[in-house]
Amino acid sequence: MLEQQPPFFEPNDSIKRRIYSVSELNANIKALLEDNFPFVWLCGEISNFRIPASGHYYFSLKDAASQISAVMFRGQQRKLKFEPEDGMSVTGMGRISVYEPRGVYQIILEYLEPSGIGALQIAFEQLKNRLAGEGLFKEEHKTKLPYIPNKIGVITSRSGAVVHDILQVLNRRFPNVPVQIFPVKVQGQGAVEEIVAALDALNRLGECDVALLARGGGSLEDLQAFNSEPIARAIFASRVPIISAVGHETDFTIADFVADLRAPTPSAAAELVVPEKSALQRRCREVENRLRIKIINYFSLLYTKVREMSLRLVDPRRKIEDLRLRIDDYDSRLSRNFAYRLRSDRQQLEFHKQRLNANNPRFLVNKIKEKLDKYHNNLIKSYIILNNSNQVKIRALTAKLEALSPVAILSRGYSITRTIPDGRVVKDPREIALNQDLDVRVAKGRLFCRVKGKTTNGQKDI
């Protein structure tokens, strides 16, 4: 089987070849796309959204079957009313271009908006969720409103019916209450800066106890200033309690969530900030009447108690006479008790005196001295008797000792013979050799002798 050769064009001088470099080809494709697709509208779902250090937006737009790379430079991002994120369906307008270094085509977006829901609504929800995550809407950060403020601040437009409605309601509910108006723009360019400056001035002056942030109803675009982050943070940082009264009852703004109290309308805010003066006056009169009745009843009760106690009181002179009699009785009883106690103490003193004399140390010393002399005499007598008895015993023992003494035996003619030099007592002649020297002790001295002969049991041994 023959191997197939790849198709190729054989050189032909009649056909002039045009060879492009990669850069030339990408440049021609870029020019072709940009000329044929200068601006196109495109819808799709955002994926792979990322923001590098340059600040540009890079992502992909995709549908069910395909996708395209997209980029939005930082300069065009200022027009966005929301923050793009993965999974968001958007509609955008841009121009098709080719990124020549990599040879990929992309769409460079000039405008972008969410599909199906407005950009302002998306921005509202995103800011609301972020501020809620930071805790700006929590009840623990909200300040309690004063019951009767000394001065009320009103931040609203200098023109329009809102300020007149607020002043009319305040004058009807609590006439002559001091009001300080901070005129600001409530929509359009510069509205956010003026409202933030008014909130700063409100706290810096420190004259108002509470403030109303108000404007009339309008579309979401008209209320956009009150959905801005600077105003939300200025309300949160305010030391003066803020009542938000923006739009109609169905309108909700970021300022409503951050404020210390939300009123459905500016007129309702004016009704919430102060009580009704006539009702307070009526209440004060009712409390005054009740207090007067309570005081009258209380004093009537005291008067009745005083009258009853006065009837129960005894004539002071009679009371004094009874007290005098009682004092005399106490005096006589005290005198008798004192005399009895004095006699008893004297008897006790005499008794202790006698016991003390009986136990006088001099008497005890004399008695002990007599006993000591007696013991001394008895000891001497016992010593003499014991000494005499011991001398008798000594003489008897001496006589016995002298009777048994070897010296006494020697005095009767006996002697003791010992060998020389070891000094053994001679008891058997057989232990002695002839011519052996012996030591013979007699009663009056000693004899040194030499054996010339000896006999044993009557037999002569020479």
Rosetta blueprint (number, residue, H / E / L):
1 M L
2 L L
3 E L
4 Q L
5 Q L
6 P L
7 P L
8 F L
9 F L
10 E L
11 P L
12 N L
13 D L
14 S L
15 I L
16 K L
17 R L
18 R L
19 I L
20 Y L
21 S L
22 V H
23 S H
24 E H
25 L H
26 N H
27 A H
28 N H
29 I H
30 K H
31 A H
32 L H
33 L H
34 E H
35 D H
36 N H
37 F L
38 P L
39 F L
40 V E
41 W E
42 L E
43 C E
44 G E
45 E E
46 I E
47 S E
48 N E
49 F E
50 R E
51 I L
52 P L
53 A L
54 S L
55 G L
56 H L
57 Y E
58 Y E
59 F E
60 S E
61 L E
62 K E
63 D L
64 A L
65 A L
66 S L
67 Q E
68 I E
69 S E
70 A E
71 V E
72 M E
73 F L
74 R H
75 G H
76 Q H
77 Q H
78 R H
79 K H
80 L L
81 K L
82 F L
83 E L
84 P L
85 E L
86 D L
87 G L
88 M L
89 S E
90 V E
91 T E
92 G E
93 M E
94 G E
95 R E
96 I E
97 S E
98 V E
99 Y E
100 E L
101 P L
102 R L
103 G L
104 V E
105 Y E
106 Q E
107 I E
108 I E
109 L E
110 E E
111 Y E
112 L E
113 E E
114 P E
115 S L
116 G L
117 I L
118 G L
119 A H
120 L H
121 Q H
122 I H
123 A H
124 F H
125 E H
126 Q H
127 L H
128 K H
129 N H
130 R H
131 L H
132 A H
133 G H
134 E H
135 G L
136 L L
137 F L
138 K L
139 E H
140 E H
141 H H
142 K L
143 T L
144 K L
145 L L
146 P L
147 Y L
148 I L
149 P L
150 N L
151 K L
152 I E
153 G E
154 V E
155 I E
156 T E
157 S L
158 R L
159 S L
160 G L
161 A H
162 V H
163 V H
164 H H
165 D H
166 I H
167 L H
168 Q H
169 V H
170 L H
171 N H
172 R H
173 R H
174 F L
175 P L
176 N L
177 V L
178 P L
179 V E
180 Q E
181 I E
182 F E
183 P E
184 V L
185 K L
186 V L
187 Q L
188 G L
189 Q L
190 G L
191 A H
192 V H
193 E H
194 E H
195 I H
196 V H
197 A H
198 A H
199 L H
200 D H
201 A H
202 L H
203 N H
204 R H
205 L H
206 G L
207 E L
208 C L
209 D L
210 V E
211 A E
212 L E
213 L E
214 A E
215 R E
216 G L
217 G L
218 G L
219 S L
220 L L
221 E L
222 D L
223 L L
224 Q H
225 A H
226 F H
227 N H
228 S L
229 E H
230 P H
231 I H
232 A H
233 R H
234 A H
235 I H
236 F H
237 A H
238 S L
239 R L
240 V L
241 P L
242 I E
243 I E
244 S E
245 A E
246 V E
247 G L
248 H L
249 E L
250 T L
251 D L
252 F L
253 T L
254 I H
255 A H
256 D H
257 F H
258 V H
259 A L
260 D L
261 L E
262 R E
263 A L
264 P L
265 T L
266 P H
267 S H
268 A H
269 A H
270 A H
271 E H
272 L H
273 V H
274 V L
275 P L
276 E L
277 K H
278 S H
279 A H
280 L H
281 Q H
282 R H
283 R H
284 C H
285 R H
286 E H
287 V H
288 E H
289 N H
290 R H
291 L H
292 R H
293 I H
294 K H
295 I H
296 I H
297 N H
298 Y H
299 F H
300 S H
301 L H
302 L H
303 Y H
304 T H
305 K H
306 V H
307 R H
308 E H
309 M H
310 S H
311 L H
312 R H
313 L L
314 V L
315 D L
316 P H
317 R H
318 R H
319 K H
320 I H
321 E H
322 D H
323 L H
324 R H
325 L H
326 R H
327 I H
328 D H
329 D H
330 Y H
331 D H
332 S H
333 R H
334 L H
335 S H
336 R H
337 N H
338 F H
339 A H
340 Y H
341 R H
342 L H
343 R H
344 S H
345 D H
346 R H
347 Q H
348 Q H
349 L H
350 E H
351 F H
352 H H
353 K H
354 Q H
355 R H
356 L H
357 N H
358 A H
359 N L
360 N L
361 P H
362 R H
363 F H
364 L H
365 V H
366 N H
367 K H
368 I H
369 K H
370 E H
371 K H
372 L H
373 D H
374 K H
375 Y H
376 H H
377 N H
378 N H
379 L H
380 I H
381 K H
382 S H
383 Y H
384 I H
385 I H
386 L H
387 N H
388 N H
389 S H
390 N H
391 Q H
392 V H
393 K H
394 I H
395 R H
396 A H
397 L H
398 T H
399 A H
400 K H
401 L H
402 E H
403 A H
404 L H
405 S L
406 P H
407 V H
408 A H
409 I H
410 L H
411 S H
412 R L
413 G L
414 Y L
415 S L
416 I E
417 T E
418 R E
419 T E
420 I L
421 P L
422 D L
423 G L
424 R L
425 V E
426 V L
427 K L
428 D L
429 P H
430 R H
431 E H
432 I L
433 A L
434 L L
435 N L
436 Q L
437 D E
438 L E
439 D E
440 V E
441 R E
442 V E
443 A L
444 K L
445 G E
446 R E
447 L E
448 F E
449 C E
450 R E
451 V L
452 K L
453 G L
454 K E
455 T E
456 T E
457 N L
458 G L
459 Q E
460 K E
461 D E
462 I L
